[in-house]
C-alpha cells in the first residue's frame, strides 16, 4: 500500500519503521521543521526525519498546512508534494501540526491516526503523561479514522497496556510506541484483505482538488470494522506546561510522586534549594511520616525525606543544573545539614 506518513518524535519513528519493515511504500514523509537542540543549540533533525533519510525517503517539513495561514507557501508546497505522492492513505502519529480539512479529504482512504490512549479517555496532546499523573492503571493505543475534531474519529483497532507503579512517561512511551507500530501494521493488513472499491481514484490522476471531498473514500467506508467513540468517559490530555512540574509540597505525597514519574523525561519535576533548581527523578511514598509541607524530615544515611500535604516522600534520585542524575546518598554527602530545612517553590 502507498502511504504518506506524518509524524515527528521517536514515538512516530517507531511506527514508520514498522510500516517500512512490513513492506509498505512510503513516497512522502511529513515532519516538523528541524529544531535547535543540545549545548550548541544546533538545528537537529527529528527522529522521523532521520529515519526517513536513512531509507532514502522524500521528506517535507512545512511550518503549517493551512493554505490561508501564516505560511501559505509552505502549505502550497506540501499540497503539491502530497498530490505528487499519489498515496492511498495517510498514517499520522504525533505529527504536531493540525491537519486542515483539505488534508483529511485528500487521500482516497483518508487519514489514520495512532493515538497513545484508549479513546475517548485522554484525547489531546499528552495522553501518556496525563494517564500516569492521574494514577491510571492501564492505557493503550487506539487506531482511529481522523476527522475534524480533536481525536474524535471512529475507532478501528485498539489494544491495552498496563501501567506499573514504577512506570515513567519514558518507559511507558517505549512500550506504547512498539504497540502502536504492531497495531498499525495489523490494521493495514486487515484493510488490504478487503475488496478495493472499483471507483477509488488514484490521487495523481485528480487534476481538480475541489473534487476530492466528493470522491474520497474512507477506511470505514471500505468495510473495515469500526466503532463510534462513546460520549461518556471523555477526558482531555492538555499539553504539558513547564510550570506544572514545579513541586508544590502542599499537595499529597501520592500526587507529587505520580507527577515525578509523569514528567520524566520532560519537563522534569523540580524544586528550589539554595538558589538552584533541583530536578527530582524518582521518589517513594512514606505515608507514615508527617510534618510541615516542604520540611526535610530526614537527611542522613542515604535517606532524604520531605513532608508533603498528606504523607511524605523519600527523594531517591536528583539532579542539579548541569549535573547528572545521582542517588540520594551521593546527593546528601555534598549537602550536609538539610534536616529541618523547609523546601518551598522558591527557596
DAMO-V245440 format. One record per backbone hydrogen bond with DSSP energy under -1.0 kcal/mol. CO is the residue of the C=O (numbers start at 0). NH is the residue of the N-H. If there is no record, write none. Layout:
co=<CO:CO>
nh=<NH:NH>
This chain:
co=<0:1:1:3:4:5:7:8:9:10:11:12:13:14:15:16:17:18:19:24:27:28:29:34:36:37:41:43:45:46:47:48:49:50:51:52:57:59:65:70:71:72:73:74:75:76:77:78:79:80:87:88:89:90:91:99:99:100:106:107:109:110:111:112:114:114:116:117:119:122:125:126:127:128:129:130:131:136:138:140:141:142:142:143:148:153:154:156:158:160:163:167:168:169:170:171:172:173:174:175:176:177:178:179:180:181:182:183:184:185:186:187:188:190:196:201:202:207:208:210:210:211:217:218:219:226:234:235:236:240:241:242:244:247:250:251:252:253:254:255:256:257:258:260:260:262:263:268:269:270:272:275:277:278:281:281:283:285:291:293:294:295:297:299:302:303:304:304:305:306:309:310:311:312:313:315:316:316:317:318:319:325:326:327:328:331:337:340:343>
nh=<24:87:88:90:29:92:47:12:13:14:15:16:17:18:19:20:21:23:22:2:4:59:6:43:41:40:36:34:49:50:51:52:53:54:56:55:28:30:68:74:75:76:77:78:79:80:81:82:83:84:108:3:111:5:113:102:103:104:109:216:89:145:91:143:116:141:118:120:234:236:129:130:131:132:133:135:134:162:160:158:114:155:156:112:150:144:226:142:140:138:166:171:172:173:174:175:176:177:178:179:180:181:182:183:184:185:186:187:188:189:190:191:192:193:199:204:205:210:211:213:214:215:221:223:222:154:122:237:125:243:244:245:269:250:308:255:256:257:258:259:260:261:262:168:263:267:169:279:246:277:275:272:270:318:315:316:313:288:294:342:306:339:304:302:299:314:296:297:312:293:252:307:285:305:283:327:280:281:325:278:322:317:330:331:332:334:340:295:271>
